[in-house]
């Protein structure tokens, strides 16, 4: 990878065939130095150019000069490919470069797949950098054959139309055989097709990690912050993370269906007629007697007896409008698919919290509390330092945002035994102590809680209306402990396998 250069020291930059701006150059330079994929693509292209020039160089002592030229040319070419994806720059009127550079650019211009790719990443420096790496790698694989053509190494005269002239064979006739340029164009077409698919998947994954993350950052914030690009690269290389995000979308439907329940407190929908004395709901015909001198006492007697006919109202309301606490089992029995499902539930809960502007805390546990992450109502993210044995908070570290929490949750290791007491105690002493809070308990159910913890849960339910939702994997809903702890238990294995609503809903005993 090329050596880092401070942006403040970059006053001018090399231009080959396009008039790239200093801003575009700066955006690319920062990402080149922080992305392994982009840096390696430049290095690979530089080596191909160097080898091609060394073969043509009579003076072998000029290798160092050739190496420097090859590197600067590859870097400038990468900047131009990036700029064409980020925001198409104008062609230079008098380009000073070998003919093969505009030949490569013209090949890109002729690909509808490249045009489509540019439309997907326009104005997005992170995704444009990732896509440019794919295109540079594809071009470099064919570049050596093109550079063997002596005409391609001559300085370009600025006539772009000549680049489209047909290739003639030794008899002066138009050749039907594929040329090195044809081979490069085919390679770049394949690369552009693959990059289009990857960008679509990466955008979906970024949205799954944190809603809105799929959109390019605004203005000046594009300059230094490359965390989003690194997350995107992680999504491209980590199939497990992509699978977890896909599962999260399906699990979101379960979480949404559990948040609304029938309740007489909502009082928004007439469902029947009942007897009572709520004058706001009494049938008008029942109150007519108040205006009749002989029926007035009889009507008042019915009010006292609460025997007037009135509308019975019902409705739905959203439960748990307070903070959310998610307990994630990370014991050894959760390894494999159960852990993936648990991570998917966590991402789903995070999306819900963000949409509803609620705080959410994620507590990872095995035999004790092994990790705590917190996201507040303003989407500020923190990693909480917790003593594994005492459960006491020792401090917290600010993270970049929701996506950083999601990435740490998904990449966390599993192992050890299981004890429900530490995470429940930590939750009950934290955000779950607030009114109308939700606790989402994600586990395979292979443990139990002490009588003191159960008593505290019962008290919180009675005093604050707190609810505990159990989302179990590996048929954890059959365990007695989960039925005692949770108001409702949903076994996610059945749901994930059969794609049906809230399968195996088990009420609390």
C-alpha positions as CSV (number, residue, x, y, z in Angstrom):
1,X,0.0,0.0,0.0
2,X,1.2,3.5,-0.7
3,X,2.7,5.6,2.0
4,X,0.4,8.0,3.7
5,X,0.6,11.7,2.8
6,X,-0.9,14.5,4.9
7,X,-3.8,16.1,3.1
8,X,-2.5,19.6,4.1
9,X,0.6,18.9,2.1
10,X,-1.3,18.0,-1.1
11,X,-1.5,21.1,-3.2
12,X,-1.6,19.5,-6.6
13,X,-2.1,16.0,-7.9
14,X,-1.3,14.1,-11.1
15,X,-4.0,14.1,-13.8
16,X,-3.9,11.6,-16.6
17,X,-7.0,11.9,-18.8
18,X,-9.6,13.5,-16.5
19,X,-9.8,16.8,-14.6
20,X,-10.2,15.4,-11.2
21,X,-10.7,18.0,-8.4
22,X,-8.6,18.3,-5.2
23,X,-11.6,17.4,-3.1
24,X,-12.1,14.1,-5.1
25,X,-8.4,13.4,-4.8
26,X,-8.5,14.0,-1.0
27,X,-11.5,11.7,-0.5
28,X,-9.8,8.9,-2.5
29,X,-6.4,9.4,-0.8
30,X,-7.9,9.0,2.7
31,X,-9.8,5.8,1.7
32,X,-6.9,4.4,-0.2
33,X,-4.8,4.6,3.0
34,X,-7.5,3.1,5.2
35,X,-8.9,0.4,3.0
36,X,-6.9,-2.8,2.4
37,X,-8.9,-3.5,-0.8
38,X,-8.3,-0.1,-2.3
39,X,-4.7,0.0,-1.3
40,X,-4.0,-3.5,-2.7
41,X,-5.8,-2.6,-6.0
42,X,-3.4,0.3,-6.5
43,X,-0.4,-1.8,-5.5
44,X,-1.4,-4.5,-8.0
45,X,-1.9,-2.0,-10.8
46,X,1.4,-0.3,-10.0
47,X,3.3,-3.6,-10.2
48,X,1.8,-4.4,-13.6
49,X,2.8,-1.0,-15.0
50,X,6.3,-1.3,-13.5
51,X,6.9,-4.7,-15.0
52,X,5.6,-3.6,-18.4
53,X,7.9,-0.5,-18.4
54,X,11.0,-2.4,-17.1
55,X,10.7,-4.8,-20.0
56,X,10.9,-1.8,-22.4
57,X,13.6,0.1,-20.5
58,X,17.1,-0.2,-22.1
59,X,18.8,1.2,-19.0
60,X,18.2,-1.3,-16.2
61,X,19.6,1.3,-13.8
62,X,16.4,3.3,-14.3
63,X,14.3,0.7,-12.4
64,X,13.9,3.0,-9.4
65,X,12.6,5.9,-11.6
66,X,10.3,3.4,-13.4
67,X,9.0,2.2,-10.1
68,X,8.2,5.7,-8.9
69,X,6.5,6.5,-12.2
70,X,4.5,3.3,-12.1
71,X,3.2,4.0,-8.6
72,X,2.2,7.6,-9.3
73,X,0.5,6.6,-12.5
74,X,-1.5,3.8,-10.8
75,X,-2.4,6.2,-8.0
76,X,-3.6,8.8,-10.4
77,X,-5.6,6.2,-12.4
78,X,-7.3,5.0,-9.2
79,X,-8.2,8.6,-8.4
80,X,-9.7,9.0,-11.9
81,X,-11.8,5.8,-11.7
82,X,-13.0,6.7,-8.2
83,X,-13.9,10.2,-9.4
84,X,-15.8,8.9,-12.4
85,X,-17.9,6.8,-10.0
86,X,-18.2,9.5,-7.3
87,X,-19.0,12.4,-9.6
88,X,-18.0,12.2,-13.3
89,X,-15.3,14.8,-14.0
90,X,-14.6,16.4,-17.3
91,X,-12.0,15.0,-19.8
92,X,-8.8,16.9,-20.0
93,X,-8.3,19.0,-23.2
94,X,-4.6,18.2,-23.4
95,X,-4.0,14.9,-21.5
96,X,-0.4,14.0,-20.8
97,X,-0.4,10.2,-20.5
98,X,0.3,6.9,-22.3
99,X,-2.4,6.0,-24.8
100,X,-3.5,3.0,-22.8
101,X,-4.9,5.2,-20.0
102,X,-7.7,6.8,-22.2
103,X,-8.1,3.4,-23.8
104,X,-9.0,1.9,-20.4
105,X,-11.3,4.9,-19.7
106,X,-13.0,4.6,-23.0
107,X,-13.6,0.9,-22.4
108,X,-15.3,1.8,-19.1
109,X,-17.5,4.4,-20.9
110,X,-18.7,1.8,-23.3
111,X,-20.0,-0.5,-20.5
112,X,-23.6,0.0,-19.4
113,X,-22.7,-2.0,-16.3
114,X,-20.2,0.7,-15.3
115,X,-22.8,3.5,-15.9
116,X,-25.2,1.6,-13.7
117,X,-22.6,1.2,-11.0
118,X,-21.8,4.9,-11.1
119,X,-25.5,5.7,-10.6
120,X,-25.6,3.5,-7.5
121,X,-22.6,5.1,-5.8
122,X,-22.7,8.7,-7.0
123,X,-21.9,11.1,-4.2
124,X,-21.0,8.2,-1.9
125,X,-17.2,8.2,-1.4
126,X,-17.2,5.0,0.7
127,X,-19.0,2.9,-1.8
128,X,-17.3,4.6,-4.8
129,X,-13.9,3.7,-3.3
130,X,-14.9,0.0,-2.8
131,X,-16.3,-0.1,-6.4
132,X,-13.2,1.5,-7.8
133,X,-11.0,-1.2,-6.2
134,X,-13.0,-3.8,-8.1
135,X,-12.6,-2.0,-11.4
136,X,-8.9,-1.4,-10.9
137,X,-8.2,-5.1,-10.1
138,X,-10.1,-6.2,-13.2
139,X,-8.2,-3.7,-15.4
140,X,-4.8,-4.6,-14.0
141,X,-5.3,-8.3,-14.9
142,X,-5.4,-7.4,-18.6
143,X,-3.2,-4.3,-18.6
144,X,0.1,-6.2,-19.2
145,X,-1.1,-7.4,-22.6
146,X,-2.2,-3.9,-23.6
147,X,1.1,-2.4,-22.6
148,X,2.9,-4.8,-24.9
149,X,1.4,-2.8,-27.8
150,X,4.0,-0.1,-28.6
151,X,1.3,2.3,-29.9
152,X,-0.4,2.1,-26.5
153,X,2.7,3.4,-24.7
154,X,2.9,6.6,-26.9
155,X,1.7,9.8,-25.5
156,X,-2.0,10.3,-26.1
157,X,-2.8,13.1,-28.5
158,X,-6.2,14.0,-27.0
159,X,-8.3,12.6,-29.9
160,X,-10.8,10.4,-28.1
161,X,-12.5,9.5,-31.4
162,X,-9.4,7.6,-32.6
163,X,-9.8,5.2,-29.7
164,X,-12.9,3.8,-31.4
165,X,-11.2,3.1,-34.7
166,X,-11.4,-0.6,-35.7
167,X,-8.4,-2.9,-35.1
168,X,-6.8,-4.0,-38.3
169,X,-4.9,-7.2,-39.0
170,X,-1.6,-7.5,-40.8
171,X,-3.4,-7.4,-44.1
172,X,-5.1,-4.1,-43.3
173,X,-8.5,-5.7,-42.8
174,X,-10.7,-5.4,-39.8
175,X,-9.9,-8.2,-37.4
176,X,-12.5,-10.5,-35.9
177,X,-10.2,-11.9,-33.2
178,X,-10.5,-10.4,-29.7
179,X,-7.8,-8.0,-28.8
180,X,-6.2,-7.2,-25.5
181,X,-8.6,-4.3,-25.2
182,X,-11.6,-6.6,-25.8
183,X,-10.3,-8.9,-23.1
184,X,-10.0,-6.0,-20.7
185,X,-13.4,-4.7,-21.5
186,X,-14.9,-8.2,-20.8
187,X,-13.1,-8.5,-17.5
188,X,-14.3,-5.0,-16.4
189,X,-17.8,-5.9,-17.5
190,X,-17.8,-8.9,-15.2
191,X,-16.3,-6.8,-12.4
192,X,-18.9,-4.1,-12.8
193,X,-21.7,-6.7,-12.8
194,X,-20.4,-8.3,-9.6
195,X,-19.8,-4.8,-8.0
196,X,-23.4,-3.8,-8.7
197,X,-24.6,-6.9,-6.9
198,X,-22.3,-6.3,-4.0
199,X,-23.3,-2.7,-3.7
200,X,-26.9,-3.5,-3.5
201,X,-26.3,-6.2,-0.9
202,X,-24.0,-3.8,1.1
203,X,-26.5,-1.0,1.1
204,X,-29.2,-3.5,2.4
205,X,-26.7,-4.7,5.0
206,X,-25.8,-1.2,6.2
207,X,-29.5,-0.4,6.5
208,X,-29.9,-3.5,8.6
209,X,-27.1,-2.5,10.9
210,X,-28.5,1.0,11.4
211,X,-31.4,2.6,9.4
212,X,-30.1,5.4,7.3
213,X,-26.5,4.1,7.2
214,X,-27.1,3.1,3.5
215,X,-27.2,6.8,2.6
216,X,-23.9,8.7,1.9
217,X,-22.7,11.0,4.7
218,X,-23.3,14.7,4.0
219,X,-20.8,17.3,3.1
220,X,-17.6,17.7,5.0
221,X,-18.2,14.6,7.2
222,X,-17.2,12.6,4.1
223,X,-13.6,13.7,4.5
224,X,-12.1,12.0,7.6
225,X,-14.7,9.4,8.8
226,X,-14.1,6.1,7.0
227,X,-15.8,3.9,9.6
228,X,-18.8,3.4,7.3
229,X,-16.5,2.2,4.4
230,X,-14.8,-0.3,6.8
231,X,-18.2,-1.6,7.9
232,X,-19.2,-2.0,4.2
233,X,-16.0,-4.0,3.5
234,X,-16.7,-6.1,6.5
235,X,-20.2,-6.8,5.2
236,X,-18.7,-7.9,1.8
237,X,-16.3,-10.3,3.4
238,X,-18.4,-11.6,6.3
239,X,-21.2,-14.0,5.1
240,X,-22.2,-14.7,8.7
241,X,-23.0,-11.0,9.2
242,X,-25.1,-10.8,6.1
243,X,-27.0,-13.8,7.1
244,X,-27.7,-12.3,10.5
245,X,-29.0,-9.1,9.0
246,X,-31.4,-11.1,6.7
247,X,-32.7,-13.0,9.7
248,X,-33.2,-9.7,11.6
249,X,-35.7,-8.6,8.9
250,X,-37.9,-11.6,9.5
251,X,-37.7,-11.5,13.2
252,X,-38.7,-7.8,13.2
253,X,-42.2,-9.0,12.3
254,X,-42.4,-11.1,15.4
255,X,-41.3,-8.2,17.6
256,X,-43.9,-5.9,16.0
257,X,-46.7,-8.3,16.5
258,X,-45.9,-8.7,20.2
259,X,-45.9,-5.0,21.0
260,X,-49.6,-4.5,20.4
261,X,-52.2,-6.2,22.5
262,X,-56.0,-5.8,23.2
263,X,-56.6,-3.7,26.2
264,X,-59.6,-1.9,27.7
265,X,-57.3,1.0,28.7
266,X,-57.0,2.1,25.1
267,X,-60.8,2.7,24.8
268,X,-60.8,3.5,21.0
269,X,-63.2,0.9,19.5
270,X,-66.8,0.0,20.3
271,X,-67.1,-3.8,20.6
272,X,-70.4,-4.4,22.4
273,X,-73.0,-3.2,25.0
274,X,-72.5,-3.6,28.7
275,X,-74.1,-2.3,31.9
276,X,-72.4,0.5,34.0
277,X,-72.5,4.1,34.9
278,X,-69.8,5.8,32.8
279,X,-71.9,8.8,31.6
280,X,-69.4,9.4,28.7
281,X,-70.4,5.9,27.3
282,X,-74.0,5.5,28.3
283,X,-76.5,5.1,25.5
284,X,-78.4,8.3,24.8
285,X,-81.7,6.5,25.2
286,X,-80.8,5.7,28.8
287,X,-80.5,9.3,29.8
288,X,-83.8,10.5,28.4
289,X,-85.4,9.7,31.7
290,X,-83.4,12.4,33.5
291,X,-85.7,15.0,31.7
292,X,-88.9,13.3,32.7
293,X,-90.2,14.2,36.2
294,X,-91.6,10.6,36.9
295,X,-88.6,8.7,35.4
296,X,-85.9,10.9,36.8
297,X,-85.6,9.0,40.2
298,X,-85.7,5.7,38.4
299,X,-82.8,6.7,36.1
300,X,-80.8,8.1,39.0
301,X,-81.3,4.8,40.8
302,X,-79.8,2.9,37.8
303,X,-76.8,5.2,37.9
304,X,-76.3,4.3,41.5
305,X,-76.7,0.6,40.8
306,X,-74.5,1.0,37.7
307,X,-77.1,-0.8,35.6
308,X,-77.4,1.6,32.7
309,X,-76.7,0.3,29.2
310,X,-73.4,1.7,27.9
311,X,-70.9,1.1,25.1
312,X,-68.1,-1.3,25.8
313,X,-64.9,0.0,24.4
314,X,-61.7,-1.9,23.5
315,X,-58.6,-1.3,21.5
316,X,-54.9,-1.8,21.0
317,X,-52.0,0.1,22.5
318,X,-48.2,-0.1,22.1
319,X,-46.6,-1.8,25.0
320,X,-43.3,-0.8,26.5
321,X,-42.9,2.9,25.5
322,X,-39.9,3.2,27.9
323,X,-36.3,1.9,27.4
324,X,-35.6,-1.6,26.1
325,X,-33.1,-4.1,27.6
326,X,-32.0,-7.1,25.6
327,X,-30.4,-10.0,27.4
328,X,-28.3,-12.1,24.9
329,X,-27.2,-15.6,25.9
330,X,-23.5,-16.1,24.9
331,X,-22.9,-19.4,26.6
332,X,-21.3,-22.4,24.9
333,X,-24.7,-24.0,24.1
334,X,-25.5,-21.0,21.9
335,X,-22.7,-21.6,19.4
336,X,-23.6,-21.8,15.7
337,X,-27.1,-21.1,14.4
338,X,-28.5,-20.2,17.9
339,X,-26.0,-17.4,18.2
340,X,-26.8,-16.1,14.7
341,X,-30.5,-16.0,15.6
342,X,-29.7,-14.2,18.9
343,X,-27.7,-11.6,17.0
344,X,-30.5,-11.2,14.4
345,X,-32.9,-10.5,17.3
346,X,-30.5,-7.9,18.7
347,X,-30.3,-6.1,15.4
348,X,-34.1,-6.2,15.1
349,X,-34.5,-4.7,18.6
350,X,-32.0,-2.0,17.7
351,X,-34.0,-1.0,14.6
352,X,-37.2,-0.9,16.7
353,X,-35.5,1.3,19.3
354,X,-34.1,3.7,16.7
355,X,-37.5,4.1,15.0
356,X,-39.3,4.7,18.2
357,X,-36.5,6.9,19.7
358,X,-36.1,4.6,22.7
359,X,-32.9,3.8,24.6
360,X,-31.8,0.2,24.4
361,X,-29.2,-1.7,26.4
362,X,-27.7,-5.0,25.2
363,X,-26.4,-7.3,28.0
364,X,-24.3,-10.3,26.8
365,X,-24.1,-13.1,29.4
366,X,-22.9,-16.6,30.1
367,X,-22.0,-17.5,33.7
368,X,-21.9,-13.7,34.4
369,X,-22.3,-10.4,32.5
370,X,-19.7,-10.5,29.8
371,X,-20.6,-7.4,27.8
372,X,-22.8,-4.4,27.9
373,X,-23.6,-1.9,25.1
374,X,-25.9,1.1,25.4
375,X,-27.7,3.2,22.7
376,X,-29.5,6.3,24.0
377,X,-32.5,8.0,22.5
378,X,-30.3,10.3,20.4
379,X,-28.5,7.3,18.8
380,X,-25.3,7.8,20.8
381,X,-23.6,4.5,21.3
382,X,-21.4,3.3,24.2
383,X,-19.5,0.2,25.3
384,X,-19.9,-0.2,29.0
385,X,-17.1,-1.6,31.1
386,X,-18.6,-4.1,33.6
387,X,-16.8,-6.2,36.2
388,X,-17.5,-9.8,35.2
389,X,-17.8,-11.1,38.7
390,X,-19.5,-8.2,40.6
391,X,-21.5,-6.9,37.8
392,X,-20.5,-3.3,38.7
393,X,-20.1,-0.7,36.0
394,X,-16.5,0.7,35.9
395,X,-17.0,3.2,33.0
396,X,-18.0,3.4,29.4
397,X,-16.4,4.2,26.0
398,X,-18.2,6.2,23.3
399,X,-18.5,4.4,20.0
400,X,-19.2,5.8,16.5
401,X,-22.9,4.9,16.4
402,X,-25.4,2.0,16.2
403,X,-23.5,0.2,13.5
404,X,-20.5,-0.1,15.8
405,X,-22.6,-1.8,18.5
406,X,-24.1,-4.1,15.9
407,X,-20.7,-5.1,14.6
408,X,-19.4,-5.9,18.1
409,X,-22.5,-7.9,19.0
410,X,-22.4,-10.0,15.8
411,X,-18.6,-10.7,16.1
412,X,-18.7,-11.6,19.8
413,X,-17.5,-15.0,20.9
414,X,-19.6,-17.6,22.7
415,X,-18.5,-20.0,25.5
416,X,-18.9,-20.9,29.1
417,X,-21.8,-21.9,31.3
418,X,-25.2,-20.2,31.8
419,X,-26.6,-18.3,34.8
420,X,-29.7,-16.1,34.4
421,X,-29.2,-14.3,37.7
422,X,-26.4,-11.9,36.8
423,X,-28.0,-10.4,33.6
424,X,-31.4,-10.2,35.2
425,X,-30.0,-8.4,38.3
426,X,-28.0,-6.0,36.1
427,X,-31.1,-5.3,34.0
428,X,-33.3,-4.7,36.9
429,X,-30.8,-2.2,38.4
430,X,-30.4,-0.4,35.1
431,X,-32.8,0.9,32.4
432,X,-35.4,-1.8,33.2
433,X,-36.0,0.0,36.5
434,X,-37.9,2.7,34.6
435,X,-41.6,2.7,34.0
436,X,-43.1,0.9,31.0
437,X,-39.8,-0.8,30.1
438,X,-39.4,-3.9,28.1
439,X,-36.9,-6.8,28.7
440,X,-36.3,-9.1,25.7
441,X,-34.7,-12.3,26.9
442,X,-32.8,-14.2,24.2
443,X,-31.6,-17.7,25.2
444,X,-31.9,-21.4,24.7
445,X,-33.4,-21.6,28.1
446,X,-30.9,-23.9,29.8
447,X,-30.7,-22.3,33.2
448,X,-32.9,-20.9,36.0
449,X,-33.3,-17.8,38.2
450,X,-33.2,-17.6,42.0
451,X,-36.3,-17.0,44.1
452,X,-35.0,-13.5,45.1
453,X,-34.7,-12.5,41.4
454,X,-38.1,-13.9,40.6
455,X,-39.6,-11.9,43.5
456,X,-38.1,-8.7,42.2
457,X,-39.4,-9.4,38.7
458,X,-42.9,-9.9,40.2
459,X,-42.7,-6.7,42.1
460,X,-41.6,-4.7,39.0
461,X,-44.4,-6.1,37.0
462,X,-46.9,-5.1,39.6
463,X,-45.5,-1.6,40.2
464,X,-44.3,-0.4,36.8
465,X,-46.1,-2.6,34.2
466,X,-42.7,-4.0,33.0
467,X,-43.0,-6.9,30.6
468,X,-40.5,-9.6,29.8
469,X,-40.6,-11.2,26.3
470,X,-38.8,-14.4,25.8
471,X,-37.4,-15.1,22.3
472,X,-35.9,-18.6,22.6
473,X,-33.8,-20.7,20.2
474,X,-33.2,-24.4,20.1
475,X,-36.7,-25.0,21.6
476,X,-35.8,-23.2,24.8
477,X,-39.5,-22.4,25.3
478,X,-40.1,-25.8,26.8
479,X,-38.0,-25.0,29.9
480,X,-39.9,-24.2,33.0
481,X,-37.6,-21.3,33.9
482,X,-38.5,-19.3,30.7
483,X,-42.2,-19.8,31.3
484,X,-41.8,-18.5,34.9
485,X,-39.6,-15.5,33.9
486,X,-41.4,-14.3,30.8
487,X,-44.9,-13.0,30.1
488,X,-44.7,-14.7,26.7
489,X,-42.2,-17.0,25.1
490,X,-41.7,-17.4,21.3
491,X,-39.5,-20.2,20.0
492,X,-37.6,-18.6,17.1
493,X,-36.4,-21.9,15.6
494,X,-39.9,-22.8,14.5
495,X,-40.5,-19.4,13.1
496,X,-37.2,-19.3,11.2
497,X,-37.7,-22.7,9.7
498,X,-41.3,-22.5,8.7
499,X,-41.6,-18.7,8.0
500,X,-44.8,-18.4,9.9
501,X,-45.9,-15.8,12.5
502,X,-45.4,-16.2,16.3
503,X,-45.0,-20.0,16.4
504,X,-45.0,-21.8,19.7
505,X,-46.2,-18.9,21.9
506,X,-46.1,-20.1,25.5
507,X,-47.8,-17.9,28.1
508,X,-46.3,-17.4,31.6
509,X,-47.6,-19.7,34.2
